[in-house]
Amino acid sequence: MILWLCLCWGFSPSAGQPDSELMARYLEEQLLADYSIVEQVARRVPRQAKFLQRLETRPRMSEFHVRSTIISRYAFTTVSCTMVNSGSEAREAVFEMQIPAAAFISNFTMSIGNKTYYGEVTGKVKKNSSDDKERHKKPLSPTEGRENGYETFKASVFIPRKMQARFLLHYEELLQRRLGKYEYTVSIRPQQLVGRLRVEVNILENSGIVSLEVPPLRNSKQKGNGKAEGGVSPPPSTVIGHTKTLAKVTFNPSVVEQTRIARNGILGDFIIRYDVNRELGVGDVQILNGYFVHYFAPTDLPPLPKNVVFVLDSSASMVGTKLKQTKEALFTILQDLRPEDHFNIIGFSNRIKVWQQDRLVPVTPNNVRDAKKYIHNMSPTGGTNINGALQTGAKLLNDYIAQNNIDARSVSLIIFLTDGKPTVGETQSSKILSNTKDAIQDKFCLFTIGIGNDVDHKLLERMALENCGMTRLFQEDEDAASHLKGFYDEIGTPLLSDIRVDYPEDDVEQVTQNFFPNYFNGSEIIIAGKLINRTSDKLHVEVTASNSKKYILLKTDVAIDLLSRNDIRGVPGLEDGKGDNNYIERAWSYLTIKELLNARLKSDDSQEKDNLMEKAKSMALAYNFVTPFTVLKMKEAGLHSEPPQEEFVSPSTDGIGEKVQSLQGHKAPQGIHRGQDKQRIKISKTSADGDPHFVIDFPSSKFSVCFNIDGEPGDILRLVSDHKESGVTVNGQLIGAPAPPNGHKKHRTYFSTITILSNKPERSYLEITPRRVILDDGERLVLSCGRSAVVRSRSLEVSISAYSNITVTIRDSISFVILIHHYKKPAPYQRNHLGFYISNSKGLSSDSHGLLGQFLNHEVKLLQESLNTSRQEVGQNQTEAWKASPTNTLKVKGRLVPVVWKQRRIYNGQQEVHCWFAKNNADKLIDGSYKDYLASHPFDTGTSFGTINSL
């Protein structure tokens, strides 16, 4: 299995050595340790006395090695620890390792002398109700770690005299992205100096690794805030090396270096933070051997406004540091609220006090100042009325939503903080949960924070899970102010709501959660599943979401044959992997088990809870994971093994819910149906494309007119100008290229940017290039031209067909199509460029102008110059008869324009157009001259010659 990947790196399978060799190595380590301590702290201790004292106590740790391999955010970790008993009798050795609470233990092996004991994951026997009651009465022991996110694995054994024991622990976890970074942490707490201490972490990210950093070691008092003494440099002896997709980080301190970090042994966390490159679009979809995992973390999105109610515990137990730090954090959080946000504050003890009765107030300097005064004057007193506080907060937010017709423009949430259990009002947890869910009604999310050891962890966790939120727990001796601020930063910038990720129903099965109420900046949405259709060569993916006033649909097809990209065999640093290398399958199983655990935690139905438990247990046994429903048993007797607390439910999938919840947003379509993605675009001949070649179609006259504009690089041409009436303006900016050999032009020009501006019913603009589309309607959204997507707002729709075209529809009555011309191997005279086509002009007024716009509501007559110079008007049925005549004339607004018959190909050469061609930059055909149509900048909305306006 792949969890043996790290095991094979540098660990000898044999443990037995002659007693003399063990003693010699042990003495060498002791002498070196004593010398180092004396050198560093100037404390003289008789070496023999110190050696004899240690010799007669606990076994010494001679090796502590950690090997980790992170493949596409999924981490496999192996911890190897060797302990030596140099005493004259058997002594107990205790191996302790703090592991992330989100991790699953997947294997444990212990070697004592020549004997090896293997851990076996088995199903846990269901206890009777009396046992459950006794177990629940026993308080959970607090765990050290950032935001209570670690648990301690403990195994003990008696080592015979003059022998050693080696412990091998394997665990796996899926790294969660917070505040724009993945964080991998190794707990190093040997509680003594170690002769050979080494941590090695290998990272493989096919998307590309960015922002790799190793901060200083984090001790228990610094957990959560990421700060440490000694600056921001990595710990001593840390070596960092990486390429675009691979990274290797090692930490290998000598005994001397260990004493410089801590006199009695290192006590801290070794941390690696990094992020990956991201493309605009549906995200990163990875497929391997019938399984897929989908990472979605969009950027360049405008934040959604928030409606937030802070519900803060001010009971007597909050006295002192807890309330002081809560106030400090709230002062900072209030300062970070955006002008478009609305907020209120509730303080509760046995009484409930609302800062602003029956309303949420906008974020203004005066309101923020008054809110800080209110928080400053909060004093700790009385009991803890959790139920009443939540009911008040929910009613306040529900009334605000109903009275102000809140829609997808904002995200509503409650942030609830307490340090204890309910003591006033309703105190039964089941009723508090039911009342809270009934009050919120799936309309907004509840985020819960617990401080200290007396908090009801299970109540806060379940309240958050049932109401699409997250929970965090902090210890009293930690920096609560930085914890609270950090947690708010995670949820303080919502970018999308009602996110739904769909795959064809007949292509996938057993897909993990695919609907998410909110997406917060710096986080990541992860979905995994199994492929059904193994004959298909691609997987269709659609992501729908709401962003402020816009509805977004992103689409793409992912190639299934990605073995060469996602297979880890042969990757430098990972070449020793054995067995099952399908990390994607294990990520899927990890996510599925987490969801089953959370679903069971939320359920009140005993039969449903049993079914969920059996499903989770079955999958955990199949993948050898230690969970609340499985245990790790050793194959030999006389050993004692304590896996992490059984009652814990990991917060790694916080916010996962089973119901599709509506947060007053646009509803996402349900699923994907075959053939749905076929896009048919109605195209007219009226266009500006190529060098640029202009074509104007006159359907009623049954002919077309064409002309060229020989502009200069950097010129901005006004194509459509109807700003005063329909509010629409289209400008195109030219880019230059050398002329082809033997050509008659000195250079070529193409459209590099098309800008579409609209001011009715509200201001918005689109800036389109061959690479990306920028939509700004007061909030900026950036989309890649390489990913299919649809964005809809009240009056505008933008549809992107990947690397092909972009359709822009304004108020359902104006449509433009922009072709994307990409060259894989462009010639020197070719440039990636755009073509502009008018598909529907019904919404443009009769006064519209521009190089194309001036002809949309006017007819042009075709005349023919006969041999006797008599001029006659050509009828519609006579056009073909005069095509061969060398002298033809157009009559445009009383002007006579000589033209010749030409053929042109438009729309990527797919359509041939026969047209009457006007020479000399359309002289006399267009009003004025070519230079009259030059805009001063891309957002110029001037509608008449010499007039410049800006949207």
N, C-alpha and C positions, 0 to 999 in steps of 0.2 A: 504494500500500500504506500501511497505517497507520503504518509506521515513518517515513514522510515527514511525519507529523503535527507533530512538533517542528521539522522542517527549515524549514517555511514561516514560522515565527515570527521575524521580525526579521532574516533572513539574506538579503542581496542575492545573486542568482545571478551577477552579473558581478563579476569580480575586477580587471579592468584599469583603471588610473587613470594620469593623467599623472605623469611622474617628479617634477615640482615639488611636486605635491600630496602624494605619498608622502613626499618628503623633509621637507616642512613639518610634516606630522603626526608624523613620526618625531622631528624635532627638538623639537617641543612635548612629546612624551612623555619624551624624554631629559632635557630641562630640568626638567620637573616631577619626574621621579624623582630627579634629583640634588639639587634643592632640598629634597625631602622627606627624603632621607637626611641631608643636612647638618643640617636642622632637628631631626631626631629623635635623632641620635647624636653631634651636635656634632663631626663629623669634616669638615675642610675639604679638599676635593680640587679641584684646578683643573678647571673644568668642561670647557674645551676639550680638555684632555688626556684626561679621562675619556671624552668623546664620541668622540674619535679612536680611543682604544683599543677601544671597543666597536664602532665603525664597521667596524673591520678584522677583527673576529672573527665569531662565528656570527650568523645572522639573529636578529632580535629578534621576540618575540611581541607583537603589538599587540592581539590580541583572543583571549579565551578564554571561550566561552559554552557553557553546558550547559542544555539544555531537556529536561525529563522529564515524562512523563504517566503516572500510576499509576491504572489502572482496575481496581477489584476485585482488588487485590494484584498485578496484572500490570503491570510497569513497562516503558515504552518510553523510551529515553534517546538523545538526539542530542548529540554533542559537536562544537562548531565551534571551530577554532583557526586564526588567521591569523598568518603569519610574514612578515616584511618583510626583504628583502636590500637594504640601502642602500649596499652596498659597490660597488667598481668592477669586481668580477669575480664569477662565479658561485660560490655557496657552498652547502654541504650544510646542509639543515634536517632536523632529526630531531623527529618528532612521537611522543611517548610518552604513553600513557594507561593508568593502572591501572584495570582493570575487575573486577567481582566474578567469581570463578572459576565461580560458578554461572550466569553470564550467557552467552548466545549472541550473537555478533556477527551482525548481519543485513544490514549494508551498509557500504560505505566508499567515499567519493568524494574526489578530490583535484583541485583547480584550480590551475594555474600560469599566470599571465598570462591569455591568452585560451583556453587549452586546458584541457579537463576530462577526467579519467580516471576511469572507473567500475570499481568492484570487482565481480567476478563469482564467485559461489560455484560451484565445480565439485567433482566427485568426486575423491577422492584415489586415485592409482594404487597398487595393492597392491605393497609392496616384497617382495623375496625374503628368504629366511631370513637370509642373510649380512648384508644391510642391517639387518634387525631386530636381529641380535646386536650390530652395531656401534652401533646407536642405543641399545640398552639399556645398553651399557657407558658411554655418556656420562652423567655425573651430571646430574640435573635442577638447574637453578639455583634457589636459594631465592627465594621471592616475599615481598615485604613485605605486611603486611595482617593484619587481625584473624584469628587462628586459621588463618593461612596461606590465607586465603580470597580472595586477589587475584592476578591475573596481569597482565603488562604487554603491551599492544599497542604495537607499534613500527613506524613507517613512515618512510623517509628518502627525500629527493629533493634534487637540486641546483636551486637557484633562480637564474635568470639575474640579472645585475646590474640594480639599480633596479626589481625586480619583487617581487611577493608570491605566496605560496602559501596556499591555504586547504584545510584538512582537515575532512572531515565523517565522523564515525564514529557508527554506529547500533548499539545492542545492546539486548537484551531479557532480562528475568529475571522469575521468579515469586518474590515475596518470601516468605520463610519466617518463621513466627512462633516466637519464642523468648522464654521468660520473660514471656509475656503481651504482647509488642509485636512489630510489624513494624519492621524497620530498613532504611531506604534510605540508601545511602552514595554520595557522589560524591567521587572522589579529585581533589584540586586540588594539583598539583605542577608548576607551570610553570617552577620553578627560576629565576625572575626576576620582577621587577615587571612588571605587565601594565597597559597603558593602559586597556583596557576588559575588566573581568572580571565575569561575571554568571552566576549559577546560578538557574534558575527551575524549580520543581517544582509541578505541578498534580496534585491527588489527587481522585479521584471514587470514593466508596464509598456505594452505595445503602443499605447497612445502617446508615449513620451513623458519623461519625468521632468517636472519643473519645481522650482522653489524648495529644493531639498535642504533641510537644515537639521542640525543636532544641537539643541540647547544644552546648558549645563545640567548636571544631575539635579533632579528635583527630590528634595527630602519631604518627610511627612508634613511638615509645617508649611511647605510651599505648594502643596498639591492644589491644583485648580487654577492658580493664577499664572503659572508658567514662569514665575520670576525666581531668580536664584542669585546668590552672591557671586561676585567674581565676573561680572559682565555677561556677555552673551556668547562667549566662545565655547566650543565643545569641551567635554571633559578631557583631562590629560590622557594622552596615548590614543586618542580617537583618530582613525584614518578614514577619510571619505574619498571614494572614487566612483565616478559614474560616466556612462555614455548617454546617448539620447534615450535609450529604453532600459538600460541596466544600471543598477547602482549597488555598490558594496560598501558597507560601513562596519568597521571593526573597533572594538574597545578592549584593549589588552593591557591593563595597568600592572606594573610590577608591584612587589610588596612595598617598596619605597613610595611609589606613586599612590598606592592605596592609603598609606599612612598620612600622606599630604591631604588627601580628601577627607579621611576620618580616621582618628587614632586607633579606634578599636574595630575597624572594618567598615566597608562602604555600607551606607544605609540610604538608599535613594533609588530613583527611577531613571533608567537610561531611555531617552526619548528620541524618536526620529519623526520629523514632520515633512510632508511633501504633498504636492498636488500633481495632476497630470494635464497634458494639453487637451483642450476640448475644441471640437468643431461646432459651428453653429448648426442647429438642426435637432434631430431626434435623440442625439446622444451616442453613446458607444455601445454597440450590440456585439457580443462575442459568442461564438458558437463552436462547440467541440463535441464530437461523438454523441450527437442526439440530444444535447442540452444547450441552453442558451442563458446568458445573463445580460441584462440591459441596464446600463448606468445612464441616468438622465440628470444633468445639472446645468441648465441653461444660464447664460450670462447676458450682459448687455440688455437687460430688461428694466423698464422703469418700476420703481417700488409702488406697491398698492397702498393707499391710505389705510390707516388702522383706526378702529374704534375699540379702545382698550379700557377695561376697568381693573384697577389694582385693588385687591382685597387683602389687607394686611392684618396679621394677628398682633394685637396690643394687650394681650392678657398679661397677668402678673409674672408668668414664667419667662416672658420676653425681656425682663429687666436686665439692665447692664449691657454687655457687649453685643448681644444678639439684636436688640432694638437699635442700638447705636449704629451698627454696621448696616442694618436694613435701611435706616434713614439715609446714611451716606450713599448707598447704592441707588436709592430712589431719587436723590438729588441729581445724580449723574444721568439716570435714565430719563428723567423729565427734561433735562437739557438736550437730550438726543432725540426727543420727539420731533417729528416733522410738522411744518406749518399746516399740512392738509390732514393731520391726525386729529382725533377727538378723544377725550379721556375723562375719567373720574376716579376718585379714591374712596375706599371704604375701610375704616378701621373697626375692628371687632374684638370684643372680649365677651363678657356676659351681656354687654350692650353693643348695639350696632350703630355706628356713626357714619353718615354719608356726607362727604365734603360738599357736593353740589346736588341738592335734592332734585330728583326726577329728570335729570338731563346729563348729557355729556357735553363738555365745553371744548371749543376749538383751542388749538395750541397757539397762544399769543404770549408775549412777554409778561403781561399782567397776570394772565391765568397761571403761567408757570411759577411766577413769584408767589402768588397766593397759595398755590398747591404746596410749595416748599414750606411756607409758614404753617400750613395745616399739619404737614408731616412733622415738622420740628416740634410742634406742641403736643404730639401724641405722647401719652404717658402710659406705662404698663400698670394694669389693674384688672382685677376680676378673673372670671373663668374663660372658657373657650367655646363659643357658640358657632361651630363650623357650619352646621346646617342653616342657621339663620343668616349667616353672612353670605353663603352661596346663593340662597334664595333671593336675598336683596340684590346681589350683583347681577344675577340672571334676569330678574324683573327689570332692573335699570337698563340693561343692554337690550332686552326684548322690546321694551317700550320705545327706546330710541330708534331701533331698527324699523318698527312699525310706523312711528310718527314721521320719520324722515325718508321713508321709501328707499332704504339703503339697498343698493343692488351690487353688481359685480365690481363697482368702483372701489370697494373697500373690503377689508377683512376685519371681522369682529372677534374679540377674544377676551378671556378673563385670566389674569395672572394672580394666583392664590398662594399665599405664604403663611405657614404656621410652624410652631415648634412643639406642638403637643397633640394630645388626643381630645376628642369632644368631651366636654364636662358640663356644658349648659345646654338646655333645650333638648333637641333630639340627639341622643348619644349612641344609638344603635347603628352600626356601620351599614347594614343592608338597607335601612330606611333612608339614611343620608344619601347613599348611592342612587336609590330609586328616585328620591325627591330631586336630586341634582339633575339626573337624566331627563326627568319630566319637565323640569324648569327650562333646561337648555334646548330641548326638542331638536337636536341636530342642526341648530341654526348658527352656532359658533363653537369655538374650541376652548377648552379649559386646560390651563397649564398650572401644575402644582409644584410647590417647592417646600421641602421639609428641612428644618434645622435642628440638629441635636439628636440625642438617643431616645428621647421620649415620644417622638413623632410616630404616628400610625402609618408606617411605610406602605402596607398593603392597601389601606384606604386611599391614600394619595395616588398610588400607582393605578389602582383600578378606576378612580374618578377620571384620571387623565386618559386612560385607554378607552373608556366608554364614551368620552367626549372629544375624540380626535386630537388630544393634546399629548404632552410629554411631562415627565416628572423628573425632578432632581433632588438629591439628598445631600446635605452638607453637615459636617461635624462642627461641634461648638468651638473647637480650638482652631478651626480653619478660618481663612480670611473670607467671611461671608459677603462682604461688600464686593470683592472682585468676583466671587462666585455668582452673585445675583446679576451683576453687570454682564458677566460673560454669558449667562443663560439668556438674558434679555437680548444680547447681541445676536444670539442664534435665531431668535424668533422675531426680532424687531424690524426685519426688512422682508415682508412677504412680497414675492414677485409674481406668483401665479396662484390661482384658486381653481378648484374643481378639475384637477389634472386626471385624465384618463388615458391609459396606454392600452392599445388594442392590437391583437394579432389575429389572423384568419382562424376561425374556430376549427376548421378541418385540418389545420397545420400544427396546432399546439395543444397540449393538455397539461393539467396540474400546474397552472400558472399561479405564481404567488400574487399577493395583493396588487391590483392594477389600477385602483382609484385612490387618489390622495386629495384630501380637502385643501391643503395648502402646500406650496413649495416656498421655502425661505432661502434667502440669499446665503451662499456659502455651504449649503447642505447638499444632499444628493438623494435622488429617488432610485431605488434598485428593485428590479423585477427579474424573476428567473422562471424557467419552465422547461418542459420536455417537448421535443419535436415528434409529431405523429407521422407526417408525410416525409419519409426519408428519401423519396425519389425527387422531390423538388430541389431546385438549385438555388432558391432564394426564399427569404422570409420577409413578408410585407409587414411594416410597422407603421402605426399611426398614433400620434400623440395629440390629444385635444386638451385645451385649457382656456381659462379666462385670464386676461391681463387688463385690469382697469376696464376701459370701455370696449376692449377688443376681445374677440373670440379667435383663438389660434388653433390651426390644424397643421401639424407637421407630418410628412409622409416620406418613407423611403423603402427601398428593397435592399436587404442585406444578403450578400452571397453566403450560402451555407457551406460551401467547400472552402473552409478557412483553416484546414488542418495545418498548413505550413505556417500560418500566422499565429495560431493559438496553441500549437503543440509545444511543450516545453522541452522535449527531448533534444539534446545537442546544444542547449543554451549554455554558454560559459557560466560556470558557477553552479549549474543545476544538473550537471552531467551524471551525478551519482544517484539521481532519482530512480526508484524502483517501483514496480507494480503499477498501481492505478494512478496515472498522471492527470486524470480528468478533474482538475480543480474547479471547473465550471459546474460539474455535477455535484461536487461537495458544497459549493456555494449555494446551489439550489436546495440541497437537503438541509443546510444550515438555516436558510431563510424559512423554509417550510416548517421546520420544527419550532422555530421562534414564533411563527404565526399561530401554530396550534397551541403553544403554551399560553400565548396572550388571549386567544379565543377562549380557552378553558378558564382563565382567570376572570374573564368578563361574564361567563355564563352563570346563570342561577339554576339551570335545569340539571339535576343530578345525572340523568341518563345521557344528556348531551356532554356533560363534563367527562363521564366515563368513556364515551365514544372518542372524544378528542384526546383523552389520555392514552387510549389504546393505539390510536393513529400515531401519536407522537412517540410512544414507546416502541412501536414496530419500526418506525423509520430510524430512531436512535440506535436500535439494535442492528439494523441493516448497515449503518454507517459507523458503528462503534463509538457513539457519543455518550458521554455521561451527562444525564439530564435529571430533572426532578423525578423522573419515572424510571430511571435506570441507575444501577449502582456498579461500582468497580470492585470486584472481588479478586483476591489473589488465589492462585492455584494451590499454594502450600499453606498449611495451618501455622498459627503462631504469629501472624502478622496483623497489624492494625492499620487500616487505611481510612482516612476521612476525606471524601471529596468535598467540594464547596457546599455551602448550606443548601439543603434540599428545598427550602421554602422560597428561594430567590427566583424571581422571573426577570430575565435579562431586559434592560432598557434599550437594547441595541436596535429594536424595531419600534421605538416609541411612536405613538400616533397611529399605529396600524389598527384599522377597524374593519368590520365585516360589512357594515351597511354602506351603501352609496349615499353620501351625505351632500346635501345642497347647501352651499353657503351664499345664498342669494346671487348666484352667478348664472351664466349661460349654461345650459345643460349640454353635456357631451353626448354625441350619438352613441347608441348601444351596439358596440361590436362592428366588425367589418364583414361585408358581404362581397363575394366574388364579382368582379366586373365593375365594382363601385368606383374604382380609381381611373377608369377610362375618361380622359378629359377631351372634350370636343370644343374647339375654339372657332368661333365665327370670325372670319377674316375678310376685310374688304381690301380693295386694291389701293386705297388712299393711304400713302405711306411715305416714309423717308428712311432709306436704308442704304447700306453700302458706302459709296464714296463722296458725299451721299447723293443718291439718286432719288428724286421725288416723283411720285405718281399720284395723280388725282383722277378718281373715277367719277364719271357722270352717267349714272345708270339710265336716266331718262333720255339722254342723247345717244346712248349706246356706243360711247367711245371713251377713251381715256387720254389724258394729257400728261406729259412727263417733262422734267427739266432737271438740270444739275445746278448745284451751288458750289462754286469753287472758292471755298472760304480759306481762312488761315487757321493754323493750329491755335487753340485757345479761344477761338470765336465761340460765342454762345448765341445760337439761333432761336428766335421765338417761333415755335411751330404752331401753337394754338394759343390765342389770346382772347379770352372771354371773361375777364376778371370782373367787369362791372355788372354783367348780367348773371351768368351761371356761376361765376366765381372761380372758373377753371383757367389755369395757365399751364402750358407745357413748353419748357425750354430744353434745348439739346446742346451740349458742349462738345466741340470738335477736338480730336487728337490727331497729330500729324504722323506721317510715315513716308519714307522715300518712294519715289515713283518707280514703277517697274521699268526694266531695261527697254529701250526703244519706245518709251511712252511719250505722249505729247504733253503731259503735265509735269510741272516741276516738283510736285509732291502730291501725296494722297491725304485725304482727311476722312475720319470716321467719327461717329458719335461714341464718346467714351462715357458720357453721363447723360441721363434723361432725368429732368426734374419736373414733377407734376405737383402743382400747387392748387389748393382749393380752400375757399374761405366761407363756404356755405354748406350746411348750417353752422359749421364751426371750422376754425382754422386747422389745417393739416397740410403736410407736404410729404412727398415721396422723393427720395434721391436714389436712383437706380444706376448701378455699374455692372459690368459683367461678373463681378464677384459677390456683390451683396446688395441688399435692399434696406434702406433706412426709412422707417415710417415714424413720423413725429406728429402727433396730434395733441401736443402739450406734454406727452410722455414719449420718450424715445425707445424704439424697438428696432433691433438689428437682426436681419435674417440672411442666411447664406443662399446664394443662387444655386449652390450645389445640392440643396435638399428641398424636396417638394414640401410645400407648406401652404396653408390658407389662413389668412387673418381677416376677421370681419369686425367692423364696428357699426355704429348706427347708420352711417351714410357712406361707408367705404369698404370695399373688399379687395384684398390683394391675394392673388393665387399664383404660386410659384410652381412651375414644372421643372424639375431639377435639370440644370444645364441646357434648358430648351427655351422657355419663354416665361413671361410674367404678364398676367392679365390684371388690369386695374379697372374696377367698376365703381363709378361714383353715382350714388342715389339711384341705382338701377336703370339709369337713362343715358349714361355716358360710359363708354368702354374703350380702353386702349390696350393694345397688345405690344409688348416689347420683346423682340427676339434677342436671344443671347448668342453671339457668334464667338465660339472658342476655337482656337487653332492648337492642335497638339504639337505640331512642329511648324510654326509660322515662318513664312518667307520674310526676307528683310522688309518688304513693302506691305506686310500684313500686320494687323493689330487686332487683339480681342476688342470687339465693339458691339454696339447695340443697333437694332432696327426698330423704328417706331411705326405702328399701324393703328389706324382708327377703325375700331370695330363697330361702334354705335355712337352716333352723334346727335341723337334725338334731343338730348338734354342741353345741347349747345344752342345759343340764341342765334338769330339771323344777323346779329351784329358782330359775331365772332370774327376774329382776324388771325393774323399770323401767316407764315408761308404756306401752311395747309388749311388753316381755319377759314381763310377768306373765301375759299371756293366751296365750302360745305353747303351753303344755301343759295348758291348762284349758278345759273346755267351759262354755258359757253357755246357759241354757235360756230360751226365750221363752214367756211367759204372756200370757193375754188376760183382761181384766176384762169379764165378761158383764153383761147388764142386771140380773140378780138378784144381782149381786156375788159369785157363786160363781166361784172361781178354778179354771181347768183348764189343764193343761200342753199346749202346742202340739206336735203331732207334726211330723215332717219333711215329710210330704206335705200338711200343712194350713197351712203358712206363708202361701201365697198367699191363702188365704181370709180371713185376719185382717189383711191389710195395711191395709185401708181403715178398720179400727176406730180410733176416736179415742183409745182408752185401751189401750195395750199396755205390757207390763212384762217386764223381763229379770230373771232370777234368777241372781245372781252371788255365789258363796260364801255363800249364805244371805241376801244382801242383795237387796231388791227395788228395781229401777231403772226409773222411767217413761221410755219412749222413744217417738219418733214416726218415721214412715217418711219417708226422704229419698233424693234422688238426688245423686250426686257424680261428678265427673270427676277421674280421677287420671292419672298418667303423661303429663303435658303435654296433658291433655285427650283422649288417645287412647282411653281406656277409661272406660266409664260404670259406676258402682257404685251398686247399690241397697242401702241400709243402714238399720239402726235407730239413730237419733240420740239420744244422752244429753246433756241440757242441763247448764248450770251447771258448766262445767269438769269434766265427767265425774263429778259428785258421786255417790257411792255405787257408781259403776261401778269406779273404781280404788280400790286400797287406800289409805286415808288421804285426804289432800287434795293438791291440786296443788302446794302449797309443800313438801310432803315429798319431791318429786322434783327439787328444785333442788340442783344441785351447786355446790360452792364455787369450783371452777376447772375448766378443760377436762379436766384429767387426774385428777380426783377419781374414785376407784373404789369409794366407799362403797356397800354392798349392802343396808343396812337404814336405816330412818328414823333421822336423827340421827347416823349414822356417817359419818365422813370418812376415806378412805384415799387414798393416792397411789401410782401405779405407779412 
